[in-house]
Amino acid sequence: MGIPEHKYGVYLLACVCGLVDVTCFVGLNGVFSAMMTGNILMFTIALAEGHPIELGLKYVRALGGFTIGIIIAARVMKACGSGNRSRKAFWLVWLLIGAAMALTFWGTPETHPTLRDMLVNLLSMAMGAMTTIVRVHGVQDFATSLLTGTYTSLIAESPLAASKSDRWIRRLTSILLFIVSGAIGGYLAKIDPAWSLGLAFIVMSLAMVIFNKSAQALDTSTL
């Protein structure tokens, strides 16, 4: 997936990731949907406190959903074919976020633990799928679920570290978008997770429009 054709769509993916991950943490019982390092860390704390089931099961559930998302996305990409056609796998992310949004309008996660668990599973699957698709296409320097790596590259290849890179704008912009979208998502999730997931679904839909238009342009240029 070439950066020039898709950079605006990938910037939107950073926003989607910020919205979804913060929604899970703020509105769905303190679980991360994208940052698996955070979930594993929290699970180790639950182990240390002697409550792996009572306090740690929700983090394992999120990790399981993320894993399933990776597997499904990888298989969908192979089924779609190589090159531009494999980008169709982003529709899987769109579908999973849409399903989670629909469930929040159907019920209230705060009072329905089973619904809350379903939402965590769906959103973790969506983020696992997104991470896989971005990774396979070799997209670098964008803060989706790999925020730590993007931040590390920003600082390591800067004058502060006696280095220089022309990618600093891309890295810094994606990090700022993640922060801003996360702040907005956190505010909305406190009111109602349906609002923050609704916004995430809208942003993901806009990203899909960009990806599809770019794919059509590439297909036309190869005729």
N, C-alpha and C positions, 0 to 999 in steps of 0.2 A: 504494500500500500504506500504509494508515493506521498511524501509529506506535502509538496506544493499543492497537489490537487485536493488534499483532504485535511489540511491543517486546521481549517475552521471547524470542521466536523469533529476532529480530535480534541480541539479546545472545548467543544461542547461536551465531549465524553468526560473531561475533567470535571465539568460542572455536574454532570449526572452522578459521577462517583462521589463527589462531595455531598450532594443532596441525599443520595441513598444511604451512604455510610453514616452520616449524622442522624438521619431519620431512624435508622436501626438503633443507634446508641442512645439517643434521647427519647425516642418514642416507643422502643421495643425492648425494654428491660436491659439496657446497657450492653448490647452485643454489637460487634462490628460485622458488617456484611462484606467489606472489601479488605480491611487491614487484618489479615490472618495472624500477623505477628502479635497484635493486641489480644486476639482471642486466645492464642496459645499461652501468652504471658498470664492472662487472667486465669486460665485453667491451671497453670502451675501454682498460682497463688491459692486456688481452691484446694489443690493437692496438699500444699504446705499447711493449710488450715484444717486438713482432715475432712473436707467435705467435697469430694470429687463429684458426687451425684447431685447433692442438694444445691451446690453453688457452681459446679463446673460443667454440668450437662449441657447447658444452653450454649456454651462456647464450642463444645464438641459438635453440637447440632449444626452450628453455623459453619464450622470447618467441613462437616460432611456435605452440607449444601454446596459450599464452594467447590469441593472436590467433584461432586456430581456435575456442576456447571462446567468444569474443565473438560470432563469426559464427553459430555453431550456436545459442547462446542467443537471439540476436536473432531468428533465423528460427523457433525453437520458440515464442517468445512471440507472434509474429505468427500462427503457426498455431493457437495456443490461443485467441486472441481477446483483446479488451481487458478492462480491469477485473480482477475477481477471478480470472478464468479464466487470465490470463497468469501467475499465481503457480505454476501447475503446472510451469513451467519449472524451478523449484527441484528437481524430481525429476531433472533432468539432472545437477545437481551431486551429488545423492545417489547416482546411478548411477555416475558417474565415480569418486567416492571409494570406493564399494563395489567397483568393478572393480580399483582400485589395491590395496585391502586384500586382495582375493582373490589377486592376483598375489604379494604379499609372503608369503602363506602357502604358495604353490606353489613359490617359489624364494627364493634368498638374493641380494638386490641387490649385496652387497659382492663376491660372487664371480661375478656374472653381469652384465657391463656392458650387454648388450643389454636385460636385464630392468630394470636401473636406468634406462636411457634411456626405456623404455616407461613406467615409473612417473612420471618427470619430465614426460613428455608428458601423461599422463592427469591428473595433479594440477594442472599448469599450465592445462589445458583447464577443469578444474573451477573453479579460481579465476578464470579469465577469464569463465566463465559466471556465477559468483556476482556478480562485480563489475558485469557488464552488467545483471543482473536487479535488483540493488540500486539501480543508477544510474537505470534506466528508471522504477522505482517512486518515485524521489525521496526515498529514505531518507537522511537527513542525520544527522550527529553520532554515528555509530556507527563504531568502529574495526574495519572489516573489512579490505579491502586498502588503504583510504585512511587509513591510520593517521596520516600526516604532516598531512593536512588536518584531521583530528579534533583532533590535539594543538594545531595552530595556532589553531583556533577556541577551544579551551579556554583558552589563554593570552591570546589577543587580546581575548576578551570576558570578562575577569576584572578584579577590582580592581587587579591588578598593572599592567594596561594602561589604567587609568582608565575601565573599562567594566564592564558587568554583563550577565549572561544567565542565565535560569532553566534553560538546557540543560546547565549544567555537570555536574550529577549524571549525566545520560545519557552525556556525553562521557567523564568520568572513569571511570565504571563500565565502559564498553566498553573503554577503554584498559587498565584493570587486568585485566579478563578476558582480553584478548589476551596480556598479559604473563604471567599465571598459567598460562594454557593453553599458551603457548609454552614456559614453563619445564618444565611437566609433559611436553609433547611431546618436548622436547629430551632429557630424562632417559630417557624410554621409547625414543626412537629410537636412543640409544646402545646400549641392550640389544638391541632388535630393532625395525626400522621397522614391522613388522606390529602391534606393540602400540600405537604412537602412532596409526597409521592406523585401527586397530580402534576406538580411543577416539574419533577424529574421526568415524568412521562412526556410532557410537552417538549422539554429540551431534547430528550432522546429522539422524539419524532422529527424535530428540526435537524438533528444530526443525520438521521436517515435520509431526509430530503437531500442534504448536501452530498452524502455518499452516493446516492442513486444518480444524481445529476452528473457527478464526476465520473461514475462508472459508464454512464451513457456516452459522455464525451470521449472517454478513452476507447470505447467500443467503436464509435463513429470514426475516430482517427485511424483505426486499424483496418477499416474497410478499404 
